[in-house]
Amino acid sequence: MGLLSTSIETLSSRSRRSSAAPPPKDLSEEDGRDADMSTLDKDEGNILLSLISQLRPGMDLTKIALPTFVLEPRSLLERITDFFSHPDLIFGAGNDPDARQRFMSVLTFYLSGWHIKPRGVKKPYNPILNEFFRCAYYYPDGSSGYYVAEQVSHHPPISAFFYVSPKNGILITGELKPKSKFLGNSAATIMEGEDRVRFLQRPEDGEYSITMPNTYARGILFGKMILELGDLSTVKNDQTDYSCDVDFKTKGWISGGYNLIGGRVKGPGGRDLGELSGMWSGVMDFADKDTSKKAAIFDAHNSKTAPKSVLPEEEQEVNESRRLWSKLTAAIKLSDMVAAQEAKSEVEEHQRTLRSEREATGEPAPGPHYFRPVGEKWMPQLDLDALPKDVDELEAVVTKFIFGDKVPGPSTDGSGTPMRCGPNAHHHRSHGHKTKTSNGTTSPESAASPPISR
């Protein structure tokens, strides 16, 4: 393991003597800096310092292998689902005749996902090429939602994602293009790409586009490590002419606080509608300029997240996130850093071997299964402008596209018993057979899956 071997062995010996640490929890009830701060012990600090000594300000961190103790035990492809944790904030918004209210629903829905994170300064796993994560959601009102994300490029890293809830008329596409840089006593992740929200009942609205703030890990050389979101994030709709530049504020040297946001909501013609304020980790408020009233639009302390349902790991495909990283995840939850590093290296070495074999034979890297490039965007291999209007037909199309011969059933613990296909079911997609996609290329398809029970 080279650079990390000696220090990690020491760290793991200490960890194995102690009791197993519980897995990181989502801190929806906490805000302020405590939930976002890490204090490294001597061994952990030595490992980081040995890495940092090789770096120079402005250097790209994409190819730097970080020690496993800074990893959150899940892939970035799964972490994106945090932004679909409070769907009740946007369900029904497409039926609202007021364009302003529709925009505020999108804005609130987007901001509600930031509070979900493990304690301290952690980063999710970097997905490997063609890795994917998929899940289903079953909501209390009997409706459902479906999600898939795939790593469509490794250099540069690009993660594409697609979510749809047919009954609720919500469809979301997007891609994340993170670029990491070393800045001295901090490291920054510059988050390029965007989210795009559609109300299926409101095609005249077009897309609500959302850009992401950047992430900063402070204090990596001296002081306590702390994670901050910073810079502007823009939410806008070009058709209705509503927008908001959300300022994720970083703490100043002397004044200011942690996890603060601010911004002005603008209407048609740039008209000032009111002020956004509060904490992305706690309560966020909107002060309406017309009525002079201020009210909370989201309270992370009293929120409940929608549970995901995924197939059991043994039934997932080999490059499906939870199965792919299962050994690493188990080791991190046991605080066994030696086993964690071995598991991480095993996956990475296998990828290097595959890449070398392709280079030797001149074989190109495999293309994405679920997504295709459209200019700078990555879109699902579905014709989104020709989707069925009927809710049940749309549900059949998207489950066929995302899942194979089975769909995970309802679950409250992140896994679900699959609903297996019946003899008269429609043919559903997997990674076996080929079928024509919207751009005329071929993509995999598999056997049947039953209608989703409600």
N, C-alpha and C positions, 0 to 999 in steps of 0.2 A: 504493500500500500504506500510505499515511498514516504513522502513528506509527513503523512498523518500517522504512520504505523506506531511509532514509539509512544507518542502522546495519547493516541486512542487506546492502546493497550492499558496504559496507566489509568485512564478515565474509566474504561470498562471494568477493570478490576474493582475499583471503588463502587461502581454502580451495581455489580453483581453481589457485593457484600450487603448492600442495602436492600430494602424491600422494593418490590416492583412499583414504579410510579404510576399513578392513574393517568389515563389519556387526557390530553388537553381538552378543556371544556369551552363551549361557546359562552362568552361573557356578555350576554345581553343585559345583565343587571348592573354592570359596572361601567363607569366612564372615568375620564381623567387619565392621568399618566400611569397609575399603578398597573392597570391591565395591559399596558403597552410597553412595560419596562422589563428588562432582563438584567440580572446580576450574574456574571460569569464567575465560576470558581477558578482556582489557579490553573488546573489542567486545561480547562476549556479556553481560558485566556491565552495560554501558551500556544494552543493550536491555531487560534485566530491570528496571533501575532506572527507566527511562522508563515502563514499565508499572506498576511498584509505586507510583510517585509519585501515581498516580491512585486508589489503593486506600485504604480505611479498614478498621480492625479490625472483623471480623464480617461484612464484605461478601461476598456470594455471588459466587463466581468462575465460575459456570457459563457466563456470557455473555462472559467475557474471552477473547480470542484470544491464546494463548501463542505465543511465537516457536518456529519449527520445530526449533531445535537442542535443545529439551528433549523432543522427541517420540521415543518408541520406534517403530521402523518396522513397526507392525502395529496393527490396530484392537483396541479393548477386547473386541469380540466374539470375536476369535481368542485374545486373552490369557486369557480364561476357560478355555480348553482346558488351561492349565497344571495345573489341578486334576484332569485326567484323564491325567496323564503317567505315573503309577505304578499302573496298574490291578491288577497282581499282588498288591498289598497288600489288595485287597478281593475278588478273585475267589475263589469257593468259600466265602466267609464265610456266605452264606445257608444252606449245608448244615450248618453247625456247630450242634450241638444246644445249645451253651452261649451263653446270651444275653449274658453278660459278654464272651465272646470276639468275638461279633458286633459288639458296641458298640466294642470296642478296635480292631477292623479298620476300622470307619467313621472313628473318631477319627484313626488313623494315616494312612489314605488322605487325609483332608482336610488334615492338617498337612503332607503330603509335597509339596504343590504350591507352597509359598511360596518355595522356594529358587530357582525358575526366573525369572530376570530379567536384563535387560541391566545392564552396569556403570553406576554413577552414578545420578543422579536423573533418571529418564525417565518419561514417561507415554504410554500408548497413545493412538491417535487417538480423538477423540470420535465415535462412530457417528452417521450421519445417520438420519433417520426412515426406517424400512423397509429399512435396510441389513441384510444377513444374512451369516453365515459358516457354512459346513457342511463337514464332512469325514468321512472313514471311517478306522477303525483296523483293521489286520490283525495279530493277535497270533501269537507263535511257536507256540502250541498249536493253531492252526487256527481259533480263534474270531475274532470281529470285533466292532467297536463303531461306533456312529454318533452324530454330534453335529450340532446346528443351534442357532444363536443369532440373535436378531433384535432390532433396536432398535424396540420397540413404542411408545415415547413419546419425544419430544424435549424438551419442557418440561412436566413435569420429565423428566430423562433416566431411562429404564428399559430395561435390557437383559435379555431373557428367554432362557433356554437349556434344552436338552433333550438328554440323553445316554442311550443304552441299549445294552447288550450282551446280546443274547438268550440266547446259549449260556451265558453266565456269570450270568444272572439278576439283572443290575444295571440299575436305572432311576433316573435323577436328573433332577429338574426344579429350576428356581430362577429368581430374578430379582435383579439388582443395581440399586440406586437411589442412585447416588453424589451427594453434596452437598458442594461444595467451598467453603471459607471461608478468607479471609485473616486471619491471627492476629498480624501484626506481623512478626517475623523468621522466621515459618514459615507454611506453608499446609497446611490439613488437608482431607482427603477423608473425609467421614463416610459410611461404607458401610452403607446400609440394605438391606433385603431378606434373603433366606435361600436356602440350598441345601436340598433335600429328597431323601434317599436311600431307595430301596425295594429290598428283596430280593424278587424275584418268587416265590421258593420259600417265602417267609415272610410271607404276607399278614397273619398275625396280629401281626407286628411293627409294621405301619403304616409311618409315615415317621420317619426320623431327621432332625431339623431342625438346621440349622447357620447361625449368624449370623457375620458377618464382623468382623474388627478394623478400625480406622480407620488411615489412612495419613497420615504427617506428613513434609513436606519442610522440613527445618530449615536455617537459615543462608542464607536467600534475600536478606537485606539485608547481613549481615556474617558473616565466618567462612566455613568451607567448607560447601557444601551437602551434606546427607546425608539419606537416606530412612530412615524408621523406621516400623514397624508398632506400633500401640499400642492399649491398652484391651482390654476383655473380648470374647471370642468364645465363644458357648455352643453346645455339641453335646449333644443330648438325644434320648431316645426316651420318649415318654409311655406307651407300652404296656408296655415292660419296666422303666421307671423307672430307667434308667441315664442319667447326665449328667456333663458336665465343663465347668466355666467355665475356659477357657484364657486366661491373662493374658499378652498380648503386651506385654513390658516395654520402656519407653523409658528411655534412659540418663539418669540424674540429673546434676545440675550437678557433683557431686564424685565420687560413687561409682556403681557399676553398670557394665554393659557393653552392647554392642549386640546386637540380634537374639535376645534371651533370651525364653524362655517359661517359664511355670509354671502349675500347676493341680492340683486334686484330682479324682480320678475317684470319683463317688458311685454306689452301687448302690441297690436297692430300700429304701425307708424312709430314704434319706439316709445309708446306711452308707458310711463312708470306706474305699475300696478301695486307695488308693495315690496316689503323687505323680508328676505329669508335670513334667519339667524338661529343660533343654538349650537348643539354638539352632535356630530354624526354618531357618537357613541351613546347618546342619551336622548334628550328632548330637542326636537327641532320645531321652530315656530315660524309663522308667517303673519306679518303685520300688514293688513289691507289698507292701502292708502286712501281709498274711497270712503271706507267706513271708520277708519282710525281704530279698528279692533285688531287685537293680536291674539292668535290662538295656536295651540300645538297642532301640528300636522302629523307628527309621529313621535311616539314615546317608546324607545327601545326597552325600557325597564318593564313595560307591561305588554310586550309583544310576544306572540307565539309563532314559531317557525313551522312551515309546512314540511312534514317528513317526506323523505325520498324513498322510493322502492327500487331496488336493483335485484338482478338475478343473483342467486347464491354463487360464491366465487368459483365453485367447481363446475358451474354451468356457464361461466363467462368464457369469452374467447381469450386466447393467450395474450393479446395486446390490449385487452380491456383493463382500465386503470387499476381497479382494486385487485384483480388477479395478478396483473403484471408486477405490482409493487407489494404484494401481500407479505413477503418475507421481511422487507424493509419496514413496513408498517408495524408488524408484530414486534420486531426488535426495538423500534423506537418506543413503543408503548411499554416495553419491559426495561427501558433505559439500558439496553445492552448495545453499547456503541460499536463494539467489535463486530457483532453479528450484523448490526445495521450497515456498517461500512462494507462488509463482505457482500451483503445482499444488494446494496446499491452498485457496487463494482461488478457484480455478476451480470446485472441488467445492462450496464454500460459497456462491458467487455463484449457481450453478445452482440450489441449493436455495432461495435467496431468491427467484429468479425464479419458480420453480414455486409457491412460497407466495403470491407476489403475484398470480399468474394465478388461483389458486384463490379468493383473497379477492375478486378482481374479478368472478368469475362466481358466487360463492356456493357453489362446489364444496367439499365436505368433504375433509379430508386422507385419503389412502388408509389403510385399516385394515390391521392385521398379516396376513401371509400364513400364519404358522405357529402363532400363539398367540392365546389369548383370555383376558380377565380373569375371574377367579373370586374375588370379594371383593378382597382386597389382593394376591392371587397372580396370576401369569400362567402358564397351563397350556397345553400343546400342544393343538392342535385334533384330539385323539384321545380316545376314551373309555378312559382308562387302567385303569379297573376292568373293562373287557370285552375286554382284549387276548387274543389266542389263547394257549392254554397250550402248544401245539406250537411248538418252537423255530424250525423252518423257516417255519411260517406267520407267526410273529411277525416274523421277519427280513424276510419279504416285505412285511408291513404297514408296518414302519418305513422300509424303503428306498423304498417307494412314497410315503410321507409326506414324507420329507426330500429325495429326489432326483427328478430329472425322468426323461428317457428314457435316462439313463446314470448309472452310479455310478463314482466314481474307483476305479481298481484299486490294488493294493499299491504302495507307494512308500517310499523311505527319505529323500527330499529335500523332502517337503512337497507334492509334486504327483504325480498318478497318471494313467496312461492310462485313459480311461473304458472301462468294460465296457458295450458298447452293447446295446440291446434286441434280442431275437430275435422272430420272427414270432408265436410262440405265448406270449410272455411276458404277465404281468399288466400292466394299465395302471398307470403310475406317475405320481406327481404332479409338476407344475411350476407355472408361473404363467400357463398359457394357458387351459385349460378350467375348468369349475366342477363341483364335486361337493359333496354334503352332508357336513357335519362333525357332531361329536358334539353341538353345541349348536343344530343345525338351521339354521345359516347356511351360506353357500356359501364354498368356498375353491378355489384353482386345482388343476387336474390336468393331466397330460400323457400322453404315450404310454408304451410299455412299457419295462421294464428286466429284464435276465435275473437269475436267481438268483445270489447271491454265491458265487463259487467258493471252495473251501476248500483 
